[in-house]
Amino acid sequence: MAKDNTKEAPKIERNWEELGLMMGLEIHQQLNTQHKLFCPCSTELIDEDFDDAIIRNLRPTQSELGQIDRAALQESLRDMTFKYESYNQHTCLVETDDEPPHALNREALDICITIASLLNMKIVDEFHTMRKQVIDGSNTGGFQRTGLAAINGYLDTPYGRVAIESLGLEEDAARRVDSDGEYTEFRLDRLGIPLAEITTNPSMDHPEQIKEVAYMIGQVLRSTNVKRGIGTIRQDVNISITKGARVEIKGVQDLDLMPEIVEREVQRQLALIEIKEELERRNASVDETIYDLDEVFENTSSKILSSAKCVKGIILRGFDGLIGKEVQPGRRFGTELSSYAKKMGVMGLFHADELPAYGILQEEVDAMREFLKVNPEDAIIIVAHDPDIATAALSEAIRRAEMAFDGVVEETRKALEDGNTEYMRPLPTANRMYLETDIPLFQITKDMIEPIANNLPELPDEKKARIIKEYKLSEDLANQIVRRLLGDIFENILTQVKVDSTTVASVLVADLRDLKREGIDISIFTETKLVEIFKLLESGKISKDALKDLMIATSKNPQKPAEEVANDENLTLLSEDAVIEIIHEIALNNKEMIVERKMGAMGPLMGMSMKKLKGKADGSLVNKIVKDIIQKHM
Amino acid sequence: MSYKEISKSFLDTADVTVGDTVKVLKNEITYEGILLDRSEDAADSYIVLKLSSGYNVGINITGATIELIEKGDRPKISYEEDIIEKDLNKDNISIISTGGTVSSIIDYKTGAVHPKFTASDLLKANPELLDLANYEVKALYNILSENMKPEYWQKAAKSIADDIAEGADGVVISHGTDTMHYTSAALSFMIKTPVPIVVTGAQRSSDRPSTDAFLNIYNSVGAAKSDIAEVTVCMHDNLNDGICALHKGTKVRKMHTSRRDTFRSIDSEPITTLKDAKVNKVNLPYIKRGERELELSTDIEPKVALIKSYPGIGEELINYHIDKGFKGLLIEGTGLGHVPDYLVEPLARAKDENIAVVMTSQCLYGTVNINVYSTGRLLTDAGVISGMDMTPETAYVKLAWALGKTDKLNEIKEIIQTNVAGELNKSSSVKYFLN
């Protein structure tokens, strides 16, 4: 959810066209299959304690190594030991990489054929499962299995036609779990769940457009057999502006945040371009030496510094003031440097221009500047940690600082909850893929495609149009029914009871939502329960106005038949005679008003009657009785 | 090029060969990519392109047209050979490859995996090995382990002996895992060795980041440098990448189709385990480095059959082997070493025709004892030799090796029942089961 600084951020009307904004989407959607893509395990996440843990290493394969370079290898082997949580029953040897993958899951392929058909794509003749190198530990094999299922599709949107470049079918990665142990830890439950990967071309040019397209693709996906709920769909956004560079933002959860993420990424790219230009003006440079500062801080009272094995620093010549320059709300250029350094295992960096702080005194800062013989226009960055980690972290900071002279760097970044982004890793240069020889090539024939293509699920827009026409709903109600995936339950209820369709729709989209907001567990309102309630309305036992009260009462006692609840809560309709009697009494008490205002008394009398009857009489009946009584008095 | 008939003539129309960049037009879609080879057993009338996205895609050429964009070379990958300086302070370890790959390079342009066999390849992929020793690496042959034959054991044994004679301080054999335990048994009988001979391999191929090859070979080199001058198998001890077990070459068996820790000691326990190429606590007595002189004895009789007894087995199975001129029969009996009583007669016939018959148990664990039940005693009378606590595979190899030395049944019995290379235990132990 957007945090406070979203509101604080000044809304700048940007000229996107002039900036040359270009965006593309990559959407990953978990499929709701019985089994995983290459093994018979279920596709549900497991919350039980794991049964076993396996420790594994991954090694980069040969083509990535080139010449013998011990240092490079050591670097690549850093943090390459992983721990995998497995289950005796819920996971198998395929996930632990101790058994070859089983045949491709046909159910998953069929869902892909459905999605491809809905997105007007061409399905490939033969599906080849590939191994895509991923050595961050999220795949036990060191590669993700993936294949191209369809290409060349399109989706018509309010912003025009968007080209859908490709649809891939692949395995989801293992689930990262928190660990205070020495290894990066994953749980194997998610590994192997089928994922559809949809890639648009990078032609979108307005932040609102990308949100709309992501939404529409999501709607298409949700009309097929896909998983629902948090984490089952993941959106990545590619963004570039003319003077900037392509940046891939991973894991955008909230579609409403998408335009904000785009705005903030553009803001960041523009700030980095400014920094580059300023650095050039200043003739700035990065000093590649890493300085030992233990001497300076020998007697420091700063706990952070004194508890570390060493303190080291670097000098960024001519960078003064730029480290603190804001690139995104609450994130400075220094944060960009830190996020590179953090990958080496430090908590963060100290920038001299934020000192004195953290128990470091002004005199120590002065002594450090003296010791390093820096000029006022130079910036200093220090880190306190074990010597090799400190050195590695500062080397990364140096590397990132040098990149500042190129302006924007191609990166993969992670979406943060407030709309900002954080560095994850360099953009992969090219997909490192080769054939998965353990899986046979799979021919997708006409016989497989046609039955699916001839029996496609209704798309959201078609469904909305049909619901408006068939049930005479307002555009707004129909829209909400479809957007919130209530179409099936809505139509099912109406096949079982003859009540006003708008009433059913309002209960589904408005009343249930209100109840939920009041903290009521609405999961008890199954189709059967709702039909039971609407039957009372159909047979005239309750009024429309009593529906919500009856639902509240039912939620407290879901086992009890709705009719009994209505009786107990006194929510059933009164007989016509009883209603006449009550209204008569009200009329008697207001005789003067009726005489004076004649039909003008209609409104007040209706109000008083309805209040008194509290949903125990139908509104139209009350209206008729009130009218009769006034006419009698005239 | 393995394209055939329909697809080949299609490609020929545009003079296209593997490695070329092409454009294929079909049903209004254009595919552009590099033409890849297609495996021989895949369906005809499809061609394979690698698209710029990295994905391979198979295109049915029915109704398609093809156009050459750019000629390309059939991709080849090699690196420059580096000269690796020998360090006189380090042991000289000989690595012999018999199949499978010691390392692989993946060409991501085409997705081809290039198996590599040279020292330089191995050390490029696993430079940590350089910390441990100097290496001589040779590719003896390149066969799938299921295609292994007794004559290859002889060739390997001779090659190993040559390396030892030339001063190798230890030998590591890389081998496919399927029949690794047959080879380790054969080498155990054929070579009396003054230095360690370690057989190793991988359950996950070396082109994968998760390969177990590195840990296995790294610890194998550690074992080859150790004091344990026996033929051993060094493979993952458990599912973790951490510890390898060092099994006696005659007491080990592949026990799982796919797990990394598939090799288990049977009727024994690993001599030791290794971590970071260092020997841990030793569990079993072993022959020490330099204790024995190098001696080679590679004669072998290949006409030996391995027959498993089962309910309903027919006597014609035994008679067939007798009629076909087999010199030895290795029986995998049930329980303590039994076969149905009607097999006693054909087995006695085998003896009469001077065919050696050795009994082991399909239980795998435990010792054969054919004196407990009457059928067993009948078998003894029929000349069946007890294989004692040998695995069927080790006993099979030993029988073939014994037949290479003599065709006299009493001498064969003597050889079978005399410990040559740790294959027979003096006594059983509660520890020797499912470990």
Interface residues (C-beta under 8 A of the other chain):
Chain A: I54 I55 R56 N57 L58 R59 P60 T61 Q62 S63 L65 G66 Q67 I68 R70 L73 T81 L93 T96 D97 D98 E99 P100 K122 V124 D125 E126 F127 H128 M130 R131 K132 Q133 I135 T140 G141 G142 F143 T146 G147 L148 I151 N152 S166 G168 A430 N431 R432 M433 Y434 L435 L441 Q443
Chain B: N27 I29 S39 A42 A43 Y46 V48 L51 S53 G54 Y55 N56 V57 G58 I59 N60 I77 Y79 D82 S103 S104 I105 I106 D107 Y108 G111 A112 V113 K116 L123 K124 A125 P127 E128 Q203 R204 D207 R208 P209 S210 T211 F214 L215 L239 N240 D241 G242 T257 S258 R259 R260
